[in-house]
Amino acid sequence: MTTVFQTTVTTIGPEAEGMIEGANMLILFGEDAPADLAEFCFTIDNKNLAGPIQAGGVVLIDDLSYPITSVGEVVEKNLSNLGHITIAFDGSEESSLPGTLHVSAEKLPTLAKGTIVKINT
């Protein structure tokens, strides 16, 4: 597998961890996140995407691996332009929203400042 995206969490919004626990999703956003959205986001330091994101790839959050089950139609565009992506830990094979990346998860992640997020395909 090839790493097509890698970033580091730089800031954690006060509501970001609650989104993982309450909604089974996490929101990544580049450093230009609007203030009202930033409180729900994990801010990241990179938005350089080196290739396509595809079902069958994996999202790696530190040492945890999450198989990609579905990719929304604007995931790559949003990630490249804004550093913005929503990762839903629901294993859905159909995208619910155009900017959502769906993965299957046995265990939800815990992110901290310095957490590395990678996407391999």
trRosetta pair geometry for C-beta under 8 A, 3 or more apart (Angstrom, degrees):
i j d omega theta_ij theta_ji phi_ij phi_ji
1 57 6.9 126 -147 -138 122 78
1 58 7.0 -1 -160 26 166 105
1 120 4.1 61 146 161 126 118
1 121 6.4 166 -156 83 93 13
2 50 7.8 -114 144 103 111 120
2 51 6.6 36 104 32 126 155
2 120 6.4 161 77 -153 30 77
2 121 6.3 -28 60 64 82 65
3 6 5.6 15 170 -45 128 111
3 50 7.3 52 111 48 65 135
3 118 5.4 -54 -136 -166 110 117
3 119 7.2 112 -156 74 62 46
3 120 5.3 -44 -91 -94 54 81
4 49 6.2 20 153 -169 92 72
4 50 4.7 -148 -151 64 57 83
4 51 3.9 -101 -122 53 117 91
4 52 7.0 -79 -146 60 162 28
4 53 6.4 -164 88 -77 143 68
4 57 7.7 -40 18 -146 123 155
4 119 5.5 -51 63 96 90 97
4 120 6.9 141 8 -119 80 27
4 121 5.4 5 -11 16 131 106
5 46 7.8 164 -167 112 78 113
5 48 7.4 170 -124 91 71 55
5 49 5.3 -20 -83 -115 106 69
5 50 6.8 -172 -63 17 52 83
5 53 7.3 -11 -4 -78 129 110
5 79 6.8 -41 -115 167 151 140
5 117 7.8 -22 122 117 100 86
5 118 6.6 157 91 -156 63 47
5 119 4.1 25 49 35 107 107
6 46 6.8 10 93 79 55 153
6 116 6.8 -9 -166 -172 94 98
6 117 7.2 165 -149 87 46 51
6 118 4.6 -5 -102 -105 82 84
6 119 7.7 -145 -64 23 50 63
7 28 7.2 110 81 -170 147 140
7 44 4.1 31 154 -175 138 124
7 45 6.0 165 -163 52 88 65
7 46 4.1 -155 -106 51 90 100
7 47 7.6 36 -89 -67 134 40
7 83 7.3 124 -116 -151 157 105
7 116 7.5 159 84 -153 38 55
7 117 5.3 -13 62 60 86 96
7 118 8.0 170 21 -79 57 46
8 44 6.7 142 70 -150 36 75
8 45 5.2 -6 59 27 88 118
8 46 7.2 75 17 0 70 107
8 114 6.3 -23 -170 -143 108 32
8 115 7.1 150 -156 76 59 42
8 116 5.8 -30 -99 -98 72 62
8 117 7.7 172 -90 18 22 76
9 12 6.7 34 167 -67 123 86
9 28 7.9 -108 -97 -122 86 96
9 42 4.8 -47 -128 175 114 112
9 43 7.0 101 -160 70 64 51
9 44 6.0 -50 -98 -94 46 71
9 111 5.5 120 -48 174 167 115
9 112 7.0 145 80 92 136 30
9 113 5.9 -129 109 -123 96 34
9 114 6.6 -34 65 31 85 21
9 115 4.4 23 16 50 124 92
9 117 7.0 82 -44 -16 89 109
10 31 7.2 -8 59 -87 145 99
10 43 5.1 -62 63 102 91 98
10 44 6.6 133 5 -128 92 19
10 45 5.0 100 -42 -53 125 99
10 113 6.6 27 -165 -144 22 87
11 38 7.8 0 107 -177 128 108
11 42 7.5 166 85 -163 52 46
11 43 3.9 16 52 39 96 125
11 113 7.0 19 -91 -105 26 101
12 16 5.1 -128 -170 50 78 142
12 17 7.0 32 177 -38 125 94
12 42 5.7 -12 -111 -114 70 74
12 43 7.5 -128 -64 18 28 80
12 111 6.8 163 -102 107 120 102
12 112 7.3 -56 -45 -142 142 33
12 113 6.4 -108 -16 -59 104 78
13 16 4.2 116 57 -37 85 104
13 38 5.3 171 -90 144 123 58
13 39 4.2 149 -173 -163 119 24
13 40 5.5 -33 96 9 150 13
13 41 5.0 78 -9 48 132 54
13 42 7.2 -112 11 -67 85 35
13 43 7.4 109 -38 -28 86 90
14 39 5.4 -25 41 -159 86 92
15 18 5.1 -60 -166 43 62 120
15 19 6.4 73 139 -34 82 94
15 39 4.9 54 17 141 107 89
15 40 4.7 -35 89 -94 113 62
16 19 5.8 -50 -161 21 35 113
16 20 7.5 31 148 -15 63 97
16 26 7.1 47 -179 -146 89 84
16 27 6.9 -122 -131 52 87 88
16 39 7.5 -149 -40 154 78 40
16 40 5.9 123 -85 178 60 31
16 41 5.7 -44 -97 87 113 10
16 42 5.2 121 -168 -55 147 70
16 111 7.6 -69 134 69 122 125
17 20 5.7 -49 -161 29 44 111
17 21 6.5 30 149 -8 72 108
17 110 7.8 23 -132 -140 109 70
17 111 7.5 -155 -93 51 83 88
18 21 5.7 -60 -143 47 37 105
18 22 5.2 11 167 0 75 120
19 22 6.3 -59 -119 52 21 94
19 23 5.1 -35 -164 40 62 116
19 25 5.8 -61 157 80 99 75
19 26 6.1 124 100 -107 113 45
19 27 6.2 -27 123 0 166 98
19 40 5.6 86 -52 -168 137 91
20 23 7.5 -32 -69 56 8 72
20 24 7.2 35 -167 -122 42 20
20 25 6.9 -127 -100 73 46 25
20 26 5.1 12 -80 -73 95 93
20 89 7.7 50 -151 2 77 135
20 108 5.5 134 168 176 106 127
20 109 7.0 -101 -146 64 144 70
20 110 8.0 160 110 -98 162 45
20 111 7.7 163 -49 8 152 103
21 108 7.2 139 -87 119 52 163
24 88 6.4 50 116 -163 90 70
24 89 4.7 -121 178 60 87 93
24 90 5.7 91 126 -64 135 87
24 105 7.9 -179 -164 51 98 136
24 108 7.1 -117 -129 -99 65 124
25 86 5.6 10 176 180 126 98
25 87 6.3 165 -156 84 72 48
25 88 4.6 -27 -99 -101 105 62
25 89 6.6 -166 -84 7 45 78
25 90 7.9 -23 -69 -23 90 102
25 100 7.6 -54 -135 -136 135 110
26 42 6.3 4 176 2 111 122
26 86 7.4 170 86 -154 39 56
26 87 5.2 -5 56 56 86 100
26 89 7.9 52 -4 -28 88 106
26 109 7.3 -42 -30 60 150 112
26 111 6.9 103 -142 -11 150 140
27 37 7.8 -111 141 174 148 95
27 40 5.6 34 45 125 142 93
27 41 4.6 -80 105 -105 103 74
27 42 6.9 154 83 17 54 74
27 84 7.6 -10 -176 -156 88 80
27 85 7.7 175 -152 88 50 42
27 86 5.2 -20 -103 -104 76 78
27 87 7.9 -169 -79 21 30 69
28 41 6.7 96 -142 -163 14 96
28 42 5.4 -37 -104 71 64 94
28 43 7.9 119 -161 -120 61 14
28 44 5.1 19 -171 -19 106 129
28 83 6.7 -100 137 153 95 78
28 84 6.7 174 94 -137 67 33
28 85 5.0 5 54 53 106 84
28 86 7.8 -168 24 -81 68 31
28 87 7.2 44 -7 -10 103 104
28 117 6.7 -127 -92 70 147 169
29 32 7.9 -116 159 66 97 54
29 33 3.8 72 129 -82 138 122
29 37 6.7 119 -71 125 168 114
29 38 6.7 -122 76 -105 142 64
29 41 4.1 -23 16 -162 115 154
29 42 7.5 141 23 68 70 44
29 43 6.0 -42 76 -107 79 59
29 44 7.0 156 71 18 27 88
29 82 6.7 -40 -149 146 76 100
29 83 5.9 86 179 101 34 92
29 84 4.8 16 -113 -100 73 82
30 33 6.7 162 69 -43 51 79
30 43 7.3 30 162 -157 15 75
30 44 6.2 -56 -97 67 46 82
30 46 8.0 -119 -112 78 93 14
30 47 5.0 -25 -81 -53 128 126
30 82 5.5 -157 17 161 116 49
30 83 2.5 113 -56 37 94 135
30 84 6.6 -75 2 -43 83 70
31 43 5.9 71 -97 -174 56 116
31 44 7.8 -114 -44 73 69 42
31 45 7.0 40 -46 -110 111 51
31 83 7.3 39 1 48 56 158
32 82 6.9 -111 69 -148 108 73
32 83 7.7 121 32 33 86 116
33 37 5.3 -124 179 90 100 103
33 38 4.1 130 107 -83 122 87
33 41 5.4 -138 -134 49 165 159
33 43 6.3 -122 5 -101 131 94
33 82 8.0 90 -85 175 65 103
33 84 7.5 129 -97 -88 91 105
34 37 4.7 69 66 18 89 107
34 38 6.7 -153 87 -24 38 89
35 38 5.5 -47 -138 22 29 119
35 39 7.6 37 165 -26 57 92
36 39 7.0 -45 -167 14 30 108
37 40 6.1 -68 -171 41 52 103
37 41 6.2 42 141 -24 80 122
38 41 5.3 -72 -142 40 39 115
38 43 6.7 13 -148 -67 97 110
42 111 5.5 -23 -109 121 150 155
42 115 7.7 -40 -171 59 142 127
44 47 7.4 120 97 -65 112 72
44 83 5.4 -159 70 176 106 120
44 117 7.0 -66 -111 39 133 127
46 83 7.0 147 96 -118 30 115
47 79 6.2 178 -157 162 83 57
47 80 6.0 118 154 -149 97 22
47 81 7.2 -93 160 61 141 14
47 82 6.8 -175 -130 87 149 22
47 83 3.5 -98 -81 -74 112 82
48 80 7.6 45 -127 -127 25 70
49 53 7.5 -67 -154 -36 125 101
49 76 6.0 160 150 -155 167 81
49 79 5.4 85 -61 110 130 116
49 80 4.8 -77 17 -78 120 90
51 121 6.5 -138 105 51 118 126
52 76 6.6 -43 -132 -91 58 147
52 121 6.6 -91 91 85 69 170
53 57 6.4 -112 -160 44 62 152
53 68 7.0 -153 172 -143 92 164
53 71 5.3 160 109 -125 99 141
53 75 5.9 -86 65 112 140 127
53 76 5.7 -174 17 -76 103 93
53 79 7.6 83 -22 15 141 157
53 101 6.7 -55 148 -114 145 127
53 119 5.7 -28 -114 161 107 145
53 121 6.3 -166 -131 -56 38 135
54 57 5.3 108 65 -19 69 111
54 68 6.9 124 101 95 38 140
54 71 6.4 -82 -120 -13 25 147
54 121 5.0 94 34 -145 95 131
55 68 5.3 -142 -123 117 41 94
55 69 5.9 14 -137 180 103 18
55 70 5.8 11 -88 -85 118 31
55 71 6.0 -134 -46 -10 76 95
55 93 7.6 59 -135 -143 147 73
56 67 7.5 -23 -137 -167 21 95
56 68 6.5 -34 34 70 27 95
56 121 7.3 73 88 -147 84 80
57 67 7.8 152 91 -154 33 55
57 68 4.6 15 65 21 76 133
57 119 6.3 46 138 177 135 83
57 120 5.6 -175 -169 95 97 52
57 121 3.5 -48 -94 -98 130 70
58 65 5.1 -14 -175 -167 135 94
58 66 6.3 140 -163 69 76 44
58 67 5.6 -44 -101 -99 81 44
58 68 6.3 -144 -87 -13 23 86
58 103 7.9 79 -148 -134 51 120
58 119 7.5 178 91 -151 44 49
58 120 5.1 -1 56 57 87 98
59 65 7.6 147 77 -159 47 46
59 66 4.5 -20 61 64 95 106
59 68 6.3 104 -23 -67 88 90
59 87 6.2 126 -154 -134 175 140
59 101 7.1 115 -59 129 136 133
59 103 5.3 -77 24 -82 122 152
59 117 7.0 -14 -174 -168 95 90
59 118 7.3 159 -160 84 48 51
59 119 5.5 -21 -104 -102 68 74
60 63 7.9 -24 -171 -136 95 10
60 64 7.1 156 -155 81 54 48
60 65 5.5 -18 -102 -102 77 67
60 66 7.6 -174 -77 21 30 75
60 116 7.6 -10 113 113 98 93
60 117 7.2 158 84 -157 59 41
60 118 4.3 -3 55 58 107 99
60 119 7.6 -167 19 -77 75 26
60 120 6.6 41 -14 -5 113 109
61 64 5.1 -16 64 63 85 101
61 66 7.0 27 2 -5 102 116
61 109 4.3 -13 102 -119 148 158
61 111 6.7 -74 -172 -84 123 93
61 115 6.5 6 -171 172 84 119
61 116 7.7 165 -151 87 39 54
61 117 5.5 -4 -105 -108 73 77
62 109 7.3 147 27 -151 102 116
62 115 5.6 -71 -50 -147 100 86
62 116 6.1 113 -84 48 51 80
64 107 6.7 -118 -132 80 134 105
64 109 5.4 -161 56 -95 149 98
66 87 7.6 84 98 178 155 128
66 89 7.0 -83 -140 -116 140 87
66 103 3.7 46 150 163 115 141
66 104 6.6 176 -166 65 76 47
66 105 5.4 -15 -122 -84 110 86
66 109 7.9 -77 -41 -39 129 116
67 103 6.2 148 77 -157 40 81
67 104 5.2 -3 61 39 97 101
68 71 6.6 22 173 -60 124 94
68 101 6.5 -51 -134 -179 104 101
68 102 7.2 103 -162 80 61 55
68 103 5.5 -48 -99 -97 45 82
68 119 7.7 53 -59 -150 135 98
68 121 7.8 -28 28 -96 146 89
69 91 5.3 89 -22 -160 164 46
69 92 6.1 147 102 74 128 37
69 93 5.3 -89 164 -89 103 58
69 102 4.8 -63 67 110 96 101
69 103 6.2 147 5 -120 89 24
69 104 5.5 89 -43 -34 126 89
70 92 5.5 -55 21 104 140 79
70 93 5.3 143 -58 -161 115 25
70 94 5.9 -117 -124 -40 157 3
70 95 4.9 -165 147 -60 118 70
70 101 7.6 174 91 -158 59 41
70 102 4.0 20 52 43 95 121
71 75 5.2 -103 -173 27 86 150
71 76 7.8 36 172 -33 125 90
71 95 6.7 -40 99 -72 21 125
71 101 5.7 0 -118 -118 65 78
71 102 7.7 -127 -63 27 33 76
72 75 4.7 121 62 -43 82 98
72 95 4.0 145 -89 -158 69 144
72 96 7.9 -53 -85 52 114 49
72 97 5.9 -15 -113 99 147 54
72 98 4.5 130 173 180 113 27
72 99 5.3 -66 98 -3 150 7
72 100 4.6 97 -35 48 135 57
72 101 6.6 -99 11 -63 91 47
73 95 7.0 -175 -15 71 70 161
73 98 4.8 -49 51 -145 88 93
74 77 4.7 -60 -160 50 73 115
74 78 5.3 73 138 -25 92 103
74 98 4.3 45 15 146 104 108
74 99 5.2 -38 82 -79 102 71
75 78 6.2 -63 -146 40 22 106
75 79 6.1 20 159 -18 62 112
75 85 5.9 54 -155 -126 83 102
75 98 7.6 -150 -38 154 65 57
75 99 6.0 133 -86 -151 56 42
75 100 7.1 -73 -83 66 105 17
75 101 5.2 95 -132 -64 142 93
76 79 5.8 -58 -145 38 27 111
76 80 6.2 22 160 -14 64 111
77 80 6.1 -61 -147 40 25 107
77 81 6.0 6 164 -3 65 117
78 81 6.2 -65 -133 48 24 99
78 82 5.4 -37 -171 40 66 112
78 84 4.6 -76 165 78 104 93
78 85 6.2 142 101 -78 112 63
78 99 4.9 44 -13 -131 164 108
79 82 7.4 -64 -102 59 11 70
79 83 6.6 31 -159 -126 49 24
79 84 6.7 -129 -86 60 41 43
79 85 4.9 18 -83 -55 98 114
81 84 7.8 -35 78 26 79 98
84 99 6.9 -16 124 -171 101 133
85 99 6.8 -152 -129 171 46 86
85 101 5.8 8 180 0 113 120
86 97 7.1 19 57 73 140 128
86 99 5.8 78 15 117 102 91
86 100 4.6 -41 81 -106 108 73
86 101 6.9 166 83 23 51 71
87 100 7.6 145 -100 -161 18 68
87 101 5.1 -27 -106 73 68 100
87 102 7.9 148 -162 -98 54 20
87 103 6.1 0 -172 6 100 117
88 92 6.7 -1 103 20 130 115
88 96 7.0 51 -20 24 170 123
88 100 5.3 20 -12 -174 117 119
88 101 7.2 171 20 81 74 44
88 102 4.9 -27 69 -107 103 70
88 103 7.2 159 79 25 51 67
89 103 6.0 -28 -110 74 55 90
89 104 7.7 70 -166 -162 61 16
89 105 3.9 -21 -163 12 106 144
89 108 5.9 127 103 -107 176 83
90 102 6.0 -60 59 -147 85 104
91 102 6.7 60 172 163 1 106
91 103 7.1 -28 -79 124 49 31
91 104 3.7 52 -100 -101 97 83
91 105 7.2 -136 -49 14 90 62
92 95 7.3 131 112 -89 121 25
92 96 6.4 34 104 -34 170 97
92 102 4.4 -92 58 -149 86 157
93 102 7.5 -135 -71 94 19 144
95 98 6.8 74 139 -101 136 29
95 100 5.7 154 -157 71 90 95
95 102 6.5 -156 -101 -14 60 116
96 100 5.7 -8 54 54 84 155
96 102 7.6 106 1 -68 91 122
97 100 4.4 87 61 -11 89 116
105 108 6.1 66 150 -83 143 52
105 109 7.9 -97 -140 -23 134 79
111 115 4.4 -100 -151 13 78 167
111 117 7.9 -5 -118 -61 123 110
112 115 5.3 125 50 -42 58 102
